[in-house]
């Protein structure tokens, strides 16, 4: 059983503890799912999470970051794909939750119940972390826009019902000339150019826009506000990436504790070896430190802070890097089983690597933290 004493920390209210308990019960009864058909599994998970009411936390008038983090941590500990399915519903509609019109927000009724899947289309072949350098264009024409370009590494690409797409509208150079658009998947001119396979199977795709026409009502917020919208969304959801990493790390520690208690070496349990105890101590320390940083960032945002760039960057950086180390130690403690295909520790090893890259690579988080420190 994973440690749950952190729920007694002052960051949380009773409603968070009730949410965590309800989700834990649901996870025990429903996860993990069969990943044989990743698309079908992801769609099924979204439907199930919606039916159980957990997607109600993924969007709407008020995004409670502590709830988002608790849900992602718990789901990740049980099944990485379920965390992915939940996270994309929130991230994909984050811009609409924060800046959407009444017409656009009607989509939330569908994504919050699991009736529709959403996606966040920001990254491009030549601009990942450098958002201000994106090349997809949105040309004003009549009462609407015409989009041309490509997006890549788009989660839920190919199975989403609606995409939030960022494009250059040219009001000013660089970051000040970007806008955000809400694009239904059946819009003519939107093409799934390529499905992408990665080491931890998730539905990903490269999108192509070829003269895709959108009405003026597709614009989210104001023209030229796309960079601010994207950063505001990431400011909310970046801490939740750390929470997912924390869930993976907790599971790795849980599996390792069971392993070293049961496995014998030289006539005694592995847990009696001081080198093994050293590994366990480092893992437990890393997990708690990550949790403190994650829930500090979430609590700070929920308390009304306009931006938590520094806190969120610290949380994501520490939690994802530490989870990689914790899981690597778990592989070591499991010996050959740790690299056996299908073993939970082996799957954690594949799951964690991407979290150090997406929603701001670790190196970018260091730049954010350093700039904040130097500015102070």
URJO-V403867 format. One record per residue. N is the residue number from 1. PHI is phi as a letter, one per 20 degrees, with the letter a starting at -180 (* if undefined). OMEGA is omega in whole degrees, -180 to 180 (none if undefined). Layout:
n=N phi=PHI omega=OMEGA
n=N phi=PHI omega=OMEGA
This chain:
n=1 phi=* omega=180
n=2 phi=f omega=179
n=3 phi=f omega=178
n=4 phi=d omega=-177
n=5 phi=f omega=180
n=6 phi=f omega=179
n=7 phi=f omega=176
n=8 phi=e omega=179
n=9 phi=f omega=-177
n=10 phi=f omega=176
n=11 phi=f omega=-169
n=12 phi=d omega=174
n=13 phi=d omega=-179
n=14 phi=g omega=-179
n=15 phi=f omega=177
n=16 phi=f omega=179
n=17 phi=f omega=177
n=18 phi=f omega=178
n=19 phi=f omega=-179
n=20 phi=f omega=-180
n=21 phi=f omega=180
n=22 phi=f omega=-179
n=23 phi=f omega=178
n=24 phi=f omega=178
n=25 phi=f omega=180
n=26 phi=f omega=-179
n=27 phi=f omega=-179
n=28 phi=f omega=-178
n=29 phi=e omega=-170
n=30 phi=c omega=-175
n=31 phi=c omega=-2
n=32 phi=f omega=176
n=33 phi=d omega=177
n=34 phi=f omega=-178
n=35 phi=e omega=-176
n=36 phi=g omega=174
n=37 phi=d omega=-171
n=38 phi=f omega=180
n=39 phi=g omega=-179
n=40 phi=f omega=179
n=41 phi=f omega=-179
n=42 phi=f omega=178
n=43 phi=f omega=179
n=44 phi=f omega=179
n=45 phi=f omega=178
n=46 phi=f omega=179
n=47 phi=f omega=-177
n=48 phi=f omega=178
n=49 phi=f omega=177
n=50 phi=f omega=-180
n=51 phi=f omega=-180
n=52 phi=e omega=177
n=53 phi=n omega=-176
n=54 phi=f omega=178
n=55 phi=f omega=175
n=56 phi=g omega=180
n=57 phi=e omega=-172
n=58 phi=e omega=-179
n=59 phi=a omega=180
n=60 phi=p omega=-175
n=61 phi=f omega=-177
n=62 phi=c omega=177
n=63 phi=e omega=178
n=64 phi=e omega=-171
n=65 phi=f omega=178
n=66 phi=f omega=177
n=67 phi=f omega=178
n=68 phi=g omega=-179
n=69 phi=f omega=179
n=70 phi=f omega=-179
n=71 phi=f omega=-179
n=72 phi=f omega=180
n=73 phi=f omega=-177
n=74 phi=f omega=179
n=75 phi=f omega=-179
n=76 phi=f omega=180
n=77 phi=f omega=-179
n=78 phi=e omega=-172
n=79 phi=a omega=-176
n=80 phi=g omega=-178
n=81 phi=f omega=178
n=82 phi=f omega=174
n=83 phi=f omega=178
n=84 phi=g omega=-178
n=85 phi=f omega=179
n=86 phi=f omega=-174
n=87 phi=f omega=-177
n=88 phi=f omega=176
n=89 phi=f omega=179
n=90 phi=f omega=-178
n=91 phi=f omega=-177
n=92 phi=g omega=-179
n=93 phi=d omega=-179
n=94 phi=g omega=-180
n=95 phi=f omega=179
n=96 phi=f omega=178
n=97 phi=g omega=-174
n=98 phi=e omega=-171
n=99 phi=c omega=-171
n=100 phi=f omega=175
n=101 phi=f omega=179
n=102 phi=f omega=179
n=103 phi=f omega=-180
n=104 phi=f omega=-177
n=105 phi=f omega=175
n=106 phi=f omega=177
n=107 phi=f omega=-179
n=108 phi=f omega=178
n=109 phi=f omega=-179
n=110 phi=e omega=-178
n=111 phi=f omega=-179
n=112 phi=f omega=178
n=113 phi=d omega=-179
n=114 phi=n omega=180
n=115 phi=f omega=179
n=116 phi=b omega=177
n=117 phi=d omega=-178
n=118 phi=c omega=-179
n=119 phi=b omega=-177
n=120 phi=d omega=-173
n=121 phi=d omega=-178
n=122 phi=d omega=-174
n=123 phi=f omega=179
n=124 phi=c omega=180
n=125 phi=g omega=-177
n=126 phi=d omega=179
n=127 phi=b omega=175
n=128 phi=d omega=178
n=129 phi=f omega=-180
n=130 phi=e omega=-174
n=131 phi=f omega=-176
n=132 phi=f omega=-176
n=133 phi=e omega=-176
n=134 phi=f omega=-171
n=135 phi=d omega=178
n=136 phi=g omega=-176
n=137 phi=d omega=174
n=138 phi=c omega=-176
n=139 phi=e omega=178
n=140 phi=f omega=179
n=141 phi=b omega=-176
n=142 phi=m omega=179
n=143 phi=e omega=-177
n=144 phi=b omega=-176
n=145 phi=c omega=174
n=146 phi=c omega=-176
n=147 phi=d omega=175
n=148 phi=c omega=177
n=149 phi=q omega=-178
n=150 phi=c omega=169
n=151 phi=c omega=-180
n=152 phi=b omega=-175
n=153 phi=l omega=-177
n=154 phi=e omega=179
n=155 phi=f omega=-174
n=156 phi=m omega=177
n=157 phi=g omega=-179
n=158 phi=n omega=178
n=159 phi=c omega=-179
n=160 phi=f omega=175
n=161 phi=e omega=-179
n=162 phi=b omega=-178
n=163 phi=c omega=166
n=164 phi=e omega=-172
n=165 phi=d omega=178
n=166 phi=d omega=-176
n=167 phi=b omega=-179
n=168 phi=e omega=177
n=169 phi=d omega=168
n=170 phi=n omega=178
n=171 phi=f omega=179
n=172 phi=a omega=180
n=173 phi=f omega=171
n=174 phi=m omega=-172
n=175 phi=f omega=-176
n=176 phi=e omega=-179
n=177 phi=d omega=-178
n=178 phi=d omega=177
n=179 phi=c omega=-180
n=180 phi=d omega=-178
n=181 phi=c omega=175
n=182 phi=d omega=-170
n=183 phi=c omega=173
n=184 phi=f omega=-174
n=185 phi=f omega=-178
n=186 phi=e omega=179
n=187 phi=f omega=177
n=188 phi=g omega=-178
n=189 phi=n omega=174
n=190 phi=e omega=-177
n=191 phi=c omega=171
n=192 phi=e omega=-172
n=193 phi=f omega=-175
n=194 phi=a omega=170
n=195 phi=e omega=-173
n=196 phi=d omega=178
n=197 phi=d omega=-179
n=198 phi=c omega=-172
n=199 phi=f omega=173
n=200 phi=d omega=-170
n=201 phi=g omega=175
n=202 phi=c omega=176
n=203 phi=f omega=-179
n=204 phi=c omega=-179
n=205 phi=b omega=168
n=206 phi=d omega=-179
n=207 phi=d omega=175
n=208 phi=c omega=176
n=209 phi=d omega=-177
n=210 phi=c omega=-178
n=211 phi=m omega=-177
n=212 phi=f omega=-177
n=213 phi=e omega=179
n=214 phi=c omega=174
n=215 phi=f omega=178
n=216 phi=g omega=-179
n=217 phi=f omega=178
n=218 phi=f omega=-179
n=219 phi=f omega=177
n=220 phi=e omega=-178
n=221 phi=m omega=-177
n=222 phi=d omega=173
n=223 phi=f omega=-179
n=224 phi=n omega=-178
n=225 phi=e omega=-173
n=226 phi=f omega=-179
n=227 phi=f omega=179
n=228 phi=f omega=179
n=229 phi=f omega=-180
n=230 phi=f omega=-179
n=231 phi=f omega=178
n=232 phi=f omega=178
n=233 phi=f omega=-179
n=234 phi=f omega=178
n=235 phi=f omega=178
n=236 phi=f omega=-168
n=237 phi=e omega=-179
n=238 phi=f omega=178
n=239 phi=f omega=-178
n=240 phi=f omega=174
n=241 phi=f omega=175
n=242 phi=f omega=180
n=243 phi=f omega=176
n=244 phi=f omega=177
n=245 phi=g omega=178
n=246 phi=f omega=177
n=247 phi=f omega=177
n=248 phi=f omega=-178
n=249 phi=f omega=178
n=250 phi=f omega=-180
n=251 phi=f omega=179
n=252 phi=f omega=178
n=253 phi=f omega=179
n=254 phi=g omega=180
n=255 phi=f omega=-179
n=256 phi=f omega=178
n=257 phi=f omega=178
n=258 phi=f omega=-178
n=259 phi=f omega=-173
n=260 phi=f omega=176
n=261 phi=f omega=-174
n=262 phi=e omega=-174
n=263 phi=e omega=179
n=264 phi=d omega=176
n=265 phi=b omega=-178
n=266 phi=l omega=173
n=267 phi=n omega=180
n=268 phi=b omega=178
n=269 phi=f omega=177
n=270 phi=g omega=-176
n=271 phi=f omega=180
n=272 phi=e omega=178
n=273 phi=e omega=-177
n=274 phi=f omega=178
n=275 phi=f omega=178
n=276 phi=f omega=178
n=277 phi=f omega=177
n=278 phi=f omega=177
n=279 phi=f omega=-178
n=280 phi=f omega=180
n=281 phi=f omega=179
n=282 phi=f omega=-180
n=283 phi=f omega=-179
n=284 phi=f omega=178
n=285 phi=f omega=-180
n=286 phi=f omega=180
n=287 phi=f omega=-178
n=288 phi=f omega=179
n=289 phi=f omega=177
n=290 phi=f omega=-180
n=291 phi=f omega=179
n=292 phi=f omega=-180
n=293 phi=f omega=-179
n=294 phi=f omega=-175
n=295 phi=f omega=168
n=296 phi=f omega=-180
n=297 phi=f omega=-179
n=298 phi=f omega=179
n=299 phi=f omega=180
n=300 phi=f omega=178
n=301 phi=f omega=-179
n=302 phi=f omega=178
n=303 phi=f omega=174
n=304 phi=o omega=179
n=305 phi=f omega=-179
n=306 phi=f omega=179
n=307 phi=c omega=176
n=308 phi=c omega=-175
n=309 phi=g omega=-179
n=310 phi=f omega=-178
n=311 phi=f omega=-180
n=312 phi=f omega=178
n=313 phi=f omega=177
n=314 phi=f omega=-178
n=315 phi=f omega=-178
n=316 phi=f omega=-178
n=317 phi=f omega=-176
n=318 phi=f omega=-175
n=319 phi=f omega=-178
n=320 phi=f omega=179
n=321 phi=f omega=-180
n=322 phi=f omega=179
n=323 phi=f omega=177
n=324 phi=g omega=-180
n=325 phi=f omega=180
n=326 phi=f omega=-178
n=327 phi=f omega=177
n=328 phi=f omega=177
n=329 phi=f omega=178
n=330 phi=f omega=176
n=331 phi=f omega=-179
n=332 phi=f omega=-178
n=333 phi=f omega=179
n=334 phi=e omega=178
n=335 phi=m omega=-178
n=336 phi=g omega=179
n=337 phi=f omega=-178
n=338 phi=f omega=179
n=339 phi=d omega=178
n=340 phi=f omega=-178
n=341 phi=g omega=180
n=342 phi=n omega=177
n=343 phi=f omega=-177
n=344 phi=g omega=-179
n=345 phi=f omega=177
n=346 phi=f omega=180
n=347 phi=f omega=176
n=348 phi=f omega=180
n=349 phi=f omega=178
n=350 phi=f omega=-177
n=351 phi=f omega=-169
n=352 phi=f omega=-168
n=353 phi=f omega=-176
n=354 phi=f omega=-177
n=355 phi=f omega=177
n=356 phi=e omega=-178
n=357 phi=d omega=-170
n=358 phi=f omega=-174
n=359 phi=l omega=179
n=360 phi=n omega=-179
n=361 phi=f omega=-178
n=362 phi=g omega=-180
n=363 phi=f omega=179
n=364 phi=f omega=178
n=365 phi=f omega=177
n=366 phi=f omega=177
n=367 phi=f omega=180
n=368 phi=f omega=-179
n=369 phi=f omega=-179
n=370 phi=f omega=-180
n=371 phi=f omega=177
n=372 phi=f omega=179
n=373 phi=f omega=-179
n=374 phi=f omega=180
n=375 phi=f omega=-179
n=376 phi=f omega=none
